[in-house]
Amino acid sequence: MARQLQRYREIAHVMSRNGLYATAVQAGLGRWLPATDRQAHLGGVDAAARPELVVRTFEELGTTFVKLGQLISTRPDLFPESYCRAFARLTDSTTPIPFEALAETVREDFGASVDEIFAWFDTTPLATASIGQAHLARLRDGRDVVVKIRKPGVVEEVQTDLEILRTLAGRLSRAFQTLQDMDIVGMVEQFDRSLRAELDYLVEARACEEIAANFAGTPGVRFPWIDWETTSSRVLTMQRLSGLRVDDVDALDAAGVDREDLAYRAADVLLRMVFEHGVFHADPHAGNLFIESDGTIGFIDFGSVGRISPAVRRQFARMAMAFASQDTDGLVRGLLEIAPPRGTVDRRRLRWEVFRITSRLDGAELAEIRVDQIVSQVFAIVRHHRLALPPELVQLCRMLIIVDGVGVRLHPGFDYSFVLTPFAARMAGEHLNPRRLAARVAGAAAAAAELGFDLPGYARKFLERLDDGGVDVNLKTGELEPLVARVERTGDRIVAAMVVAAMISGGTNVLVAYKDQLGRYAAPVVAAGGAALTGGSVYLAWTGRPRRKPRR
């Protein structure tokens, strides 16, 4: 508790020193603010200068706030562009720490010294980040590796900050309607989960192995293996991949690498991760891709890995296809489906804003339309209409922007749609797959059957209300006959719906239970079920159509 109180005081002082006195008060930090700062900040802060002041504050507050700022920079669907640009400049690099402290971590986790475990270990860091430090090393069997070691004390520091952030998010959400609308509390909860996972190197190691397994046997792509004997939650040892940086075009040309082919192969690999596997490298910037002399692409650093559900993949694919065909209405429907509004939405204005984006395709090649421009405009629409984009979709869009930038760097005529469209077309059409259709039919049958079981209960409650005299119905004689006819039609439709639901449910159970015994007769059974569903649907649609009133 003393540590947390001290951290509250530190946060308040840093905010006040950077001109955010009023914000600190609104966040409930007033008791820790220096009284002498009150007069200095009564005039407030210029709005244009505020993003830079917030970034400076986050930098001074260290690891957790730097990571939060980096997350904010990837959420243009929630935050104004000025803040996203400012936070994008935050760097994760920090001053190296003495190796002796890291060596003690290795001894504690493996019961042996660095010299006993490794044949050679470079104590000069290869890279230093806010959470850990990376070093080159060689295993006893002669294999070259990179060893990442978590900094001592960083977990305790982050946990304290995360608890404080949750409290501050709740207070600021109550103080600012805008922050409440963007669900800043939910965003902090998401940040909490992702940062805690990043602190555990076992999570990164498993993600690396999972993606590598998805591409087992695939030529032209390489992922580092993990040395599990020297890996723990605080130490990660993986194969050292070497090669040329993917953005070093001069070196690639000198090595005879076909840059155009490389650009499309890299995009293809990353889109396979998304659409075929649902787990993808979320930060494939130039520093994380190495190109070997034969053109093989090596991926490193799996601290940021995205996961996207099949449902969101299909929704995104349908939106991509709608965009490619300039289907404004399809894009609007898809956008509202994948990002439901947090409040009321002006559909006419939304359609007009989407149309302004799709109209840019008239007379233009898709290769001329950059992904970052399109995504930026879509995020502006999402922010303006308060649509709730799934975090994994935002992460995917960020990945697409990075890959598009790398592709254009490799080949100025790079056309992302050439690679994206086939994946999107296959995924968008997957809902027509017979197996998926059968599952959806089974779900519909179950829902219909459940409704059928619930109807007697609702009817019983209605009759009890009648017995209690709780329902008053006033009718004119002329209105009674059409009402009775409508009740009769409704009863017929309910019975028909329950019969169809029972047929579908029974047919589905038969298929599931006896699929091996049915063999070649499975297809006719499915066809018969489909015919029954079609016939029942036609009957229900016909009997449910509006009836014209007879002329008097």
MIDREN-747276 format. One record per residue (C-alpha): residue in one letter; residue number from 1; y, z, x. Coordinates in steps of 0.25 Angstrom, whole numbers. Layout:
N
- A / NUM / Y / Z / X;
...
# end
This chain:
552
- M / 1 / 0 / 0 / 0;
- A / 2 / 10 / 3 / 11;
- R / 3 / 7 / -10 / 17;
- Q / 4 / 10 / -17 / 4;
- L / 5 / 23 / -9 / 2;
- Q / 6 / 27 / -13 / 16;
- R / 7 / 24 / -28 / 13;
- Y / 8 / 32 / -27 / 0;
- R / 9 / 44 / -22 / 8;
- E / 10 / 42 / -33 / 19;
- I / 11 / 42 / -44 / 8;
- A / 12 / 55 / -38 / 1;
- H / 13 / 62 / -38 / 14;
- V / 14 / 58 / -52 / 19;
- M / 15 / 62 / -57 / 5;
- S / 16 / 76 / -50 / 5;
- R / 17 / 78 / -55 / 20;
- N / 18 / 76 / -69 / 15;
- G / 19 / 85 / -69 / 3;
- L / 20 / 75 / -66 / -7;
- Y / 21 / 80 / -52 / -11;
- A / 22 / 81 / -56 / -26;
- T / 23 / 67 / -62 / -27;
- A / 24 / 61 / -49 / -20;
- V / 25 / 68 / -40 / -31;
- Q / 26 / 62 / -49 / -42;
- A / 27 / 48 / -48 / -35;
- G / 28 / 49 / -33 / -36;
- L / 29 / 52 / -30 / -21;
- G / 30 / 66 / -24 / -23;
- R / 31 / 62 / -10 / -19;
- W / 32 / 58 / -15 / -5;
- L / 33 / 71 / -23 / -3;
- P / 34 / 82 / -19 / 6;
- A / 35 / 94 / -14 / -2;
- T / 36 / 103 / -20 / 8;
- D / 37 / 98 / -34 / 4;
- R / 38 / 102 / -33 / -10;
- Q / 39 / 117 / -37 / -8;
- A / 40 / 113 / -48 / 2;
- H / 41 / 105 / -55 / -9;
- L / 42 / 113 / -53 / -22;
- G / 43 / 117 / -68 / -21;
- G / 44 / 103 / -73 / -21;
- V / 45 / 97 / -85 / -14;
- D / 46 / 101 / -100 / -15;
- A / 47 / 89 / -107 / -22;
- A / 48 / 88 / -118 / -12;
- A / 49 / 86 / -108 / -1;
- R / 50 / 76 / -99 / -8;
- P / 51 / 63 / -107 / -4;
- E / 52 / 67 / -106 / 11;
- L / 53 / 69 / -91 / 9;
- V / 54 / 56 / -89 / 2;
- V / 55 / 48 / -97 / 13;
- R / 56 / 55 / -88 / 24;
- T / 57 / 51 / -76 / 16;
- F / 58 / 37 / -80 / 16;
- E / 59 / 36 / -84 / 30;
- E / 60 / 41 / -70 / 34;
- L / 61 / 31 / -63 / 25;
- G / 62 / 19 / -69 / 32;
- T / 63 / 5 / -74 / 29;
- T / 64 / 4 / -72 / 14;
- F / 65 / 17 / -77 / 11;
- V / 66 / 16 / -89 / 20;
- K / 67 / 3 / -93 / 13;
- L / 68 / 10 / -91 / -1;
- G / 69 / 21 / -100 / 4;
- Q / 70 / 11 / -111 / 8;
- L / 71 / 5 / -110 / -6;
- I / 72 / 18 / -111 / -13;
- S / 73 / 21 / -124 / -5;
- T / 74 / 9 / -130 / -11;
- R / 75 / 13 / -127 / -25;
- P / 76 / 24 / -137 / -29;
- D / 77 / 19 / -136 / -43;
- L / 78 / 24 / -122 / -44;
- F / 79 / 35 / -121 / -34;
- P / 80 / 48 / -129 / -32;
- E / 81 / 47 / -140 / -21;
- S / 82 / 58 / -132 / -13;
- Y / 83 / 49 / -120 / -11;
- C / 84 / 36 / -129 / -8;
- R / 85 / 43 / -136 / 3;
- A / 86 / 48 / -123 / 9;
- F / 87 / 35 / -116 / 8;
- A / 88 / 28 / -129 / 14;
- R / 89 / 35 / -125 / 27;
- L / 90 / 28 / -112 / 29;
- T / 91 / 18 / -112 / 40;
- D / 92 / 5 / -104 / 41;
- S / 93 / 6 / -104 / 57;
- T / 94 / 9 / -90 / 63;
- T / 95 / 11 / -84 / 76;
- P / 96 / -3 / -82 / 83;
- I / 97 / -9 / -68 / 84;
- P / 98 / -15 / -62 / 96;
- F / 99 / -30 / -67 / 98;
- E / 100 / -35 / -52 / 100;
- A / 101 / -33 / -49 / 85;
- L / 102 / -41 / -61 / 81;
- A / 103 / -52 / -58 / 91;
- E / 104 / -54 / -44 / 85;
- T / 105 / -56 / -51 / 71;
- V / 106 / -67 / -60 / 77;
- R / 107 / -74 / -47 / 84;
- E / 108 / -73 / -40 / 70;
- D / 109 / -79 / -51 / 62;
- F / 110 / -90 / -55 / 72;
- G / 111 / -93 / -43 / 81;
- A / 112 / -90 / -51 / 94;
- S / 113 / -78 / -55 / 102;
- V / 114 / -72 / -69 / 102;
- D / 115 / -78 / -72 / 116;
- E / 116 / -92 / -68 / 111;
- I / 117 / -91 / -77 / 99;
- F / 118 / -85 / -89 / 104;
- A / 119 / -87 / -97 / 117;
- W / 120 / -72 / -100 / 118;
- F / 121 / -60 / -95 / 110;
- D / 122 / -46 / -100 / 111;
- T / 123 / -37 / -88 / 109;
- T / 124 / -25 / -96 / 107;
- P / 125 / -24 / -100 / 92;
- L / 126 / -26 / -114 / 87;
- A / 127 / -18 / -110 / 75;
- T / 128 / -12 / -98 / 69;
- A / 129 / -10 / -96 / 54;
- S / 130 / -5 / -84 / 45;
- I / 131 / -20 / -80 / 42;
- G / 132 / -28 / -84 / 55;
- Q / 133 / -28 / -90 / 69;
- A / 134 / -36 / -101 / 73;
- H / 135 / -43 / -102 / 87;
- L / 136 / -51 / -113 / 94;
- A / 137 / -65 / -108 / 99;
- R / 138 / -79 / -112 / 103;
- L / 139 / -92 / -106 / 98;
- R / 140 / -103 / -102 / 107;
- D / 141 / -111 / -115 / 104;
- G / 142 / -99 / -123 / 109;
- R / 143 / -93 / -127 / 96;
- D / 144 / -78 / -128 / 95;
- V / 145 / -72 / -120 / 83;
- V / 146 / -59 / -115 / 77;
- V / 147 / -58 / -100 / 74;
- K / 148 / -49 / -95 / 64;
- I / 149 / -46 / -80 / 64;
- R / 150 / -39 / -72 / 53;
- K / 151 / -27 / -64 / 58;
- P / 152 / -29 / -49 / 57;
- G / 153 / -22 / -42 / 46;
- V / 154 / -19 / -54 / 38;
- V / 155 / -28 / -51 / 26;
- E / 156 / -21 / -37 / 24;
- E / 157 / -8 / -44 / 25;
- V / 158 / -11 / -55 / 15;
- Q / 159 / -18 / -45 / 5;
- T / 160 / -5 / -37 / 5;
- D / 161 / 4 / -49 / 3;
- L / 162 / -5 / -55 / -8;
- E / 163 / -4 / -42 / -16;
- I / 164 / 11 / -41 / -15;
- L / 165 / 12 / -56 / -19;
- R / 166 / 4 / -54 / -32;
- T / 167 / 14 / -43 / -35;
- L / 168 / 26 / -51 / -32;
- A / 169 / 21 / -63 / -39;
- G / 170 / 20 / -55 / -52;
- R / 171 / 34 / -49 / -51;
- L / 172 / 40 / -63 / -47;
- S / 173 / 32 / -69 / -59;
- R / 174 / 39 / -59 / -68;
- A / 175 / 52 / -61 / -62;
- F / 176 / 52 / -77 / -62;
- Q / 177 / 47 / -85 / -74;
- T / 178 / 46 / -97 / -64;
- L / 179 / 36 / -89 / -56;
- Q / 180 / 29 / -84 / -68;
- D / 181 / 27 / -99 / -73;
- M / 182 / 21 / -103 / -60;
- D / 183 / 11 / -92 / -60;
- I / 184 / 15 / -86 / -47;
- V / 185 / 6 / -74 / -49;
- G / 186 / -6 / -84 / -51;
- M / 187 / -2 / -92 / -38;
- V / 188 / -1 / -79 / -30;
- E / 189 / -16 / -76 / -35;
- Q / 190 / -20 / -89 / -31;
- F / 191 / -13 / -88 / -17;
- D / 192 / -20 / -74 / -16;
- R / 193 / -34 / -80 / -18;
- S / 194 / -31 / -92 / -8;
- L / 195 / -25 / -83 / 3;
- R / 196 / -36 / -73 / 2;
- A / 197 / -46 / -85 / 4;
- E / 198 / -38 / -90 / 16;
- L / 199 / -40 / -76 / 23;
- D / 200 / -55 / -77 / 22;
- Y / 201 / -60 / -88 / 32;
- L / 202 / -73 / -88 / 26;
- V / 203 / -67 / -95 / 14;
- E / 204 / -61 / -106 / 23;
- A / 205 / -75 / -107 / 30;
- R / 206 / -83 / -109 / 17;
- A / 207 / -72 / -119 / 12;
- C / 208 / -74 / -127 / 25;
- E / 209 / -89 / -127 / 24;
- E / 210 / -88 / -131 / 9;
- I / 211 / -80 / -143 / 11;
- A / 212 / -88 / -147 / 23;
- A / 213 / -101 / -146 / 15;
- N / 214 / -94 / -155 / 4;
- F / 215 / -92 / -166 / 15;
- A / 216 / -106 / -164 / 22;
- G / 217 / -110 / -178 / 28;
- T / 218 / -97 / -184 / 25;
- P / 219 / -93 / -193 / 37;
- G / 220 / -79 / -193 / 42;
- V / 221 / -75 / -179 / 39;
- R / 222 / -78 / -165 / 46;
- F / 223 / -76 / -151 / 42;
- P / 224 / -78 / -139 / 52;
- W / 225 / -90 / -131 / 52;
- I / 226 / -89 / -116 / 51;
- D / 227 / -95 / -106 / 61;
- W / 228 / -99 / -95 / 52;
- E / 229 / -104 / -86 / 63;
- T / 230 / -90 / -84 / 68;
- T / 231 / -83 / -85 / 54;
- S / 232 / -79 / -74 / 45;
- S / 233 / -68 / -71 / 35;
- R / 234 / -58 / -69 / 47;
- V / 235 / -63 / -79 / 57;
- L / 236 / -66 / -94 / 54;
- T / 237 / -73 / -102 / 64;
- M / 238 / -75 / -117 / 62;
- Q / 239 / -77 / -130 / 69;
- R / 240 / -66 / -135 / 77;
- L / 241 / -63 / -149 / 72;
- S / 242 / -55 / -158 / 82;
- G / 243 / -48 / -172 / 80;
- L / 244 / -35 / -178 / 77;
- R / 245 / -25 / -173 / 67;
- V / 246 / -25 / -181 / 55;
- D / 247 / -10 / -184 / 55;
- D / 248 / -10 / -188 / 70;
- V / 249 / -9 / -203 / 67;
- D / 250 / -7 / -207 / 81;
- A / 251 / -19 / -200 / 87;
- L / 252 / -27 / -205 / 75;
- D / 253 / -23 / -219 / 78;
- A / 254 / -26 / -217 / 93;
- A / 255 / -40 / -213 / 89;
- G / 256 / -42 / -225 / 80;
- V / 257 / -43 / -217 / 67;
- D / 258 / -41 / -226 / 55;
- R / 259 / -29 / -217 / 48;
- E / 260 / -30 / -225 / 35;
- D / 261 / -45 / -222 / 34;
- L / 262 / -43 / -208 / 38;
- A / 263 / -32 / -205 / 28;
- Y / 264 / -41 / -210 / 16;
- R / 265 / -53 / -203 / 22;
- A / 266 / -46 / -190 / 23;
- A / 267 / -41 / -191 / 8;
- D / 268 / -55 / -195 / 3;
- V / 269 / -61 / -182 / 10;
- L / 270 / -51 / -173 / 4;
- L / 271 / -52 / -179 / -10;
- R / 272 / -67 / -178 / -9;
- M / 273 / -65 / -163 / -7;
- V / 274 / -56 / -162 / -20;
- F / 275 / -63 / -171 / -30;
- E / 276 / -78 / -170 / -25;
- H / 277 / -79 / -156 / -20;
- G / 278 / -67 / -148 / -26;
- V / 279 / -64 / -141 / -13;
- F / 280 / -54 / -147 / -3;
- H / 281 / -46 / -145 / 10;
- A / 282 / -33 / -141 / 4;
- D / 283 / -25 / -142 / 17;
- P / 284 / -29 / -155 / 24;
- H / 285 / -16 / -157 / 32;
- A / 286 / -16 / -164 / 45;
- G / 287 / -19 / -151 / 53;
- N / 288 / -32 / -149 / 45;
- L / 289 / -38 / -163 / 47;
- F / 290 / -43 / -168 / 61;
- I / 291 / -48 / -183 / 63;
- E / 292 / -59 / -185 / 73;
- S / 293 / -59 / -198 / 82;
- D / 294 / -69 / -205 / 72;
- G / 295 / -60 / -202 / 60;
- T / 296 / -68 / -189 / 55;
- I / 297 / -58 / -180 / 47;
- G / 298 / -60 / -165 / 51;
- F / 299 / -55 / -154 / 41;
- I / 300 / -51 / -140 / 46;
- D / 301 / -44 / -128 / 40;
- F / 302 / -50 / -125 / 26;
- G / 303 / -42 / -113 / 23;
- S / 304 / -36 / -120 / 11;
- V / 305 / -46 / -126 / 2;
- G / 306 / -44 / -131 / -12;
- R / 307 / -54 / -131 / -23;
- I / 308 / -52 / -139 / -36;
- S / 309 / -61 / -138 / -48;
- P / 310 / -68 / -150 / -54;
- A / 311 / -59 / -149 / -67;
- V / 312 / -46 / -149 / -59;
- R / 313 / -51 / -161 / -50;
- R / 314 / -54 / -169 / -62;
- Q / 315 / -40 / -166 / -68;
- F / 316 / -33 / -170 / -55;
- A / 317 / -42 / -183 / -54;
- R / 318 / -37 / -187 / -68;
- M / 319 / -23 / -184 / -65;
- A / 320 / -24 / -193 / -52;
- M / 321 / -30 / -204 / -60;
- A / 322 / -19 / -203 / -70;
- F / 323 / -9 / -203 / -60;
- A / 324 / -15 / -216 / -53;
- S / 325 / -15 / -223 / -66;
- Q / 326 / -1 / -218 / -70;
- D / 327 / -6 / -211 / -82;
- T / 328 / 5 / -202 / -85;
- D / 329 / -1 / -196 / -98;
- G / 330 / -14 / -193 / -90;
- L / 331 / -6 / -186 / -79;
- V / 332 / 1 / -177 / -89;
- R / 333 / -12 / -174 / -96;
- G / 334 / -19 / -171 / -83;
- L / 335 / -7 / -163 / -78;
- L / 336 / -7 / -154 / -90;
- E / 337 / -22 / -153 / -90;
- I / 338 / -23 / -149 / -75;
- A / 339 / -10 / -141 / -75;
- P / 340 / -7 / -134 / -89;
- P / 341 / 7 / -130 / -91;
- R / 342 / 11 / -116 / -90;
- G / 343 / 20 / -117 / -102;
- T / 344 / 25 / -128 / -112;
- V / 345 / 26 / -142 / -105;
- D / 346 / 35 / -154 / -109;
- R / 347 / 25 / -165 / -109;
- R / 348 / 35 / -176 / -111;
- R / 349 / 42 / -172 / -98;
- L / 350 / 29 / -170 / -91;
- R / 351 / 25 / -184 / -94;
- W / 352 / 38 / -190 / -90;
- E / 353 / 37 / -182 / -77;
- V / 354 / 23 / -187 / -74;
- F / 355 / 27 / -201 / -78;
- R / 356 / 38 / -201 / -68;
- I / 357 / 27 / -199 / -57;
- T / 358 / 17 / -209 / -62;
- S / 359 / 27 / -219 / -64;
- R / 360 / 30 / -219 / -49;
- L / 361 / 16 / -227 / -48;
- D / 362 / 22 / -239 / -55;
- G / 363 / 23 / -250 / -44;
- A / 364 / 19 / -240 / -33;
- E / 365 / 6 / -239 / -25;
- L / 366 / -1 / -226 / -25;
- A / 367 / 0 / -225 / -10;
- E / 368 / 15 / -225 / -11;
- I / 369 / 14 / -212 / -20;
- R / 370 / 13 / -200 / -11;
- V / 371 / 4 / -188 / -16;
- D / 372 / 14 / -178 / -12;
- Q / 373 / 25 / -185 / -21;
- I / 374 / 16 / -186 / -33;
- V / 375 / 11 / -171 / -32;
- S / 376 / 25 / -166 / -29;
- Q / 377 / 30 / -173 / -42;
- V / 378 / 18 / -168 / -50;
- F / 379 / 20 / -154 / -45;
- A / 380 / 35 / -154 / -49;
- I / 381 / 30 / -158 / -63;
- V / 382 / 20 / -147 / -63;
- R / 383 / 30 / -137 / -59;
- H / 384 / 41 / -142 / -69;
- H / 385 / 31 / -141 / -81;
- R / 386 / 25 / -128 / -76;
- L / 387 / 11 / -134 / -75;
- A / 388 / 0 / -125 / -69;
- L / 389 / -7 / -134 / -58;
- P / 390 / -20 / -128 / -53;
- P / 391 / -19 / -123 / -39;
- E / 392 / -30 / -131 / -34;
- L / 393 / -24 / -144 / -39;
- V / 394 / -11 / -140 / -32;
- Q / 395 / -19 / -138 / -19;
- L / 396 / -26 / -151 / -21;
- C / 397 / -12 / -158 / -23;
- R / 398 / -7 / -152 / -10;
- M / 399 / -20 / -157 / -3;
- L / 400 / -18 / -171 / -8;
- I / 401 / -3 / -171 / -3;
- I / 402 / -8 / -167 / 11;
- V / 403 / -19 / -178 / 12;
- D / 404 / -9 / -188 / 7;
- G / 405 / 1 / -184 / 18;
- V / 406 / -10 / -185 / 28;
- G / 407 / -15 / -199 / 22;
- V / 408 / -1 / -205 / 23;
- R / 409 / 1 / -199 / 37;
- L / 410 / -12 / -206 / 41;
- H / 411 / -10 / -219 / 33;
- P / 412 / 4 / -222 / 27;
- G / 413 / -2 / -230 / 16;
- F / 414 / -12 / -219 / 12;
- D / 415 / -15 / -220 / -3;
- Y / 416 / -21 / -207 / -8;
- S / 417 / -24 / -213 / -22;
- F / 418 / -34 / -222 / -15;
- V / 419 / -42 / -210 / -12;
- L / 420 / -39 / -201 / -23;
- T / 421 / -41 / -210 / -35;
- P / 422 / -56 / -213 / -34;
- F / 423 / -58 / -198 / -33;
- A / 424 / -49 / -195 / -45;
- A / 425 / -56 / -206 / -53;
- R / 426 / -70 / -200 / -50;
- M / 427 / -65 / -186 / -53;
- A / 428 / -57 / -190 / -66;
- G / 429 / -70 / -198 / -72;
- E / 430 / -79 / -186 / -69;
- H / 431 / -77 / -180 / -83;
- L / 432 / -84 / -192 / -88;
- N / 433 / -97 / -188 / -80;
- P / 434 / -109 / -186 / -90;
- R / 435 / -112 / -173 / -84;
- R / 436 / -98 / -168 / -85;
- L / 437 / -97 / -174 / -99;
- A / 438 / -110 / -166 / -103;
- A / 439 / -104 / -153 / -98;
- R / 440 / -91 / -155 / -106;
- V / 441 / -100 / -159 / -119;
- A / 442 / -108 / -146 / -116;
- G / 443 / -95 / -138 / -115;
- A / 444 / -89 / -144 / -128;
- A / 445 / -103 / -141 / -135;
- A / 446 / -102 / -127 / -131;
- A / 447 / -88 / -125 / -136;
- A / 448 / -91 / -132 / -149;
- A / 449 / -104 / -123 / -151;
- E / 450 / -96 / -111 / -147;
- L / 451 / -85 / -114 / -158;
- G / 452 / -97 / -116 / -168;
- F / 453 / -102 / -102 / -165;
- D / 454 / -88 / -96 / -166;
- L / 455 / -85 / -103 / -179;
- P / 456 / -93 / -94 / -188;
- G / 457 / -86 / -82 / -182;
- Y / 458 / -72 / -88 / -185;
- A / 459 / -77 / -91 / -199;
- R / 460 / -82 / -77 / -201;
- K / 461 / -68 / -71 / -197;
- F / 462 / -61 / -81 / -206;
- L / 463 / -70 / -76 / -218;
- E / 464 / -67 / -62 / -214;
- R / 465 / -52 / -65 / -215;
- L / 466 / -55 / -71 / -229;
- D / 467 / -62 / -59 / -233;
- D / 468 / -51 / -50 / -228;
- G / 469 / -41 / -58 / -236;
- G / 470 / -34 / -62 / -223;
- V / 471 / -32 / -77 / -225;
- D / 472 / -23 / -83 / -236;
- V / 473 / -24 / -98 / -239;
- N / 474 / -15 / -105 / -248;
- L / 475 / -19 / -119 / -253;
- K / 476 / -14 / -129 / -264;
- T / 477 / -25 / -135 / -272;
- G / 478 / -22 / -149 / -266;
- E / 479 / -24 / -144 / -252;
- L / 480 / -38 / -138 / -255;
- E / 481 / -46 / -150 / -255;
- P / 482 / -42 / -156 / -242;
- L / 483 / -43 / -143 / -235;
- V / 484 / -58 / -141 / -241;
- A / 485 / -61 / -155 / -236;
- R / 486 / -55 / -152 / -222;
- V / 487 / -63 / -139 / -221;
- E / 488 / -76 / -147 / -224;
- R / 489 / -73 / -158 / -214;
- T / 490 / -70 / -146 / -204;
- G / 491 / -83 / -140 / -207;
- D / 492 / -90 / -153 / -205;
- R / 493 / -84 / -155 / -192;
- I / 494 / -87 / -141 / -187;
- V / 495 / -102 / -143 / -191;
- A / 496 / -102 / -157 / -184;
- A / 497 / -95 / -151 / -171;
- M / 498 / -106 / -140 / -171;
- V / 499 / -117 / -150 / -172;
- V / 500 / -112 / -159 / -161;
- A / 501 / -109 / -146 / -152;
- A / 502 / -123 / -142 / -155;
- M / 503 / -129 / -155 / -151;
- I / 504 / -121 / -156 / -138;
- S / 505 / -124 / -142 / -134;
- G / 506 / -139 / -144 / -137;
- G / 507 / -139 / -157 / -130;
- T / 508 / -132 / -151 / -118;
- N / 509 / -142 / -140 / -117;
- V / 510 / -154 / -150 / -118;
- L / 511 / -148 / -158 / -107;
- V / 512 / -146 / -146 / -98;
- A / 513 / -159 / -139 / -101;
- Y / 514 / -168 / -152 / -101;
- K / 515 / -161 / -161 / -92;
- D / 516 / -173 / -163 / -83;
- Q / 517 / -183 / -165 / -94;
- L / 518 / -173 / -175 / -101;
- G / 519 / -173 / -184 / -89;
- R / 520 / -169 / -198 / -94;
- Y / 521 / -167 / -193 / -108;
- A / 522 / -155 / -185 / -104;
- A / 523 / -145 / -197 / -105;
- P / 524 / -149 / -200 / -119;
- V / 525 / -147 / -185 / -123;
- V / 526 / -133 / -185 / -117;
- A / 527 / -130 / -198 / -124;
- A / 528 / -135 / -192 / -138;
- G / 529 / -127 / -180 / -135;
- G / 530 / -115 / -189 / -132;
- A / 531 / -117 / -197 / -145;
- A / 532 / -118 / -184 / -153;
- L / 533 / -105 / -179 / -147;
- T / 534 / -98 / -192 / -150;
- G / 535 / -103 / -193 / -164;
- G / 536 / -99 / -179 / -167;
- S / 537 / -85 / -181 / -160;
- V / 538 / -82 / -193 / -168;
- Y / 539 / -86 / -186 / -181;
- L / 540 / -77 / -174 / -178;
- A / 541 / -65 / -183 / -173;
- W / 542 / -67 / -191 / -186;
- T / 543 / -68 / -180 / -196;
- G / 544 / -56 / -173 / -188;
- R / 545 / -46 / -184 / -189;
- P / 546 / -34 / -182 / -197;
- R / 547 / -35 / -186 / -212;
- R / 548 / -24 / -194 / -219;
- K / 549 / -19 / -187 / -231;
- P / 550 / -21 / -195 / -244;
- R / 551 / -9 / -202 / -250;
- R / 552 / -4 / -195 / -262;
# end
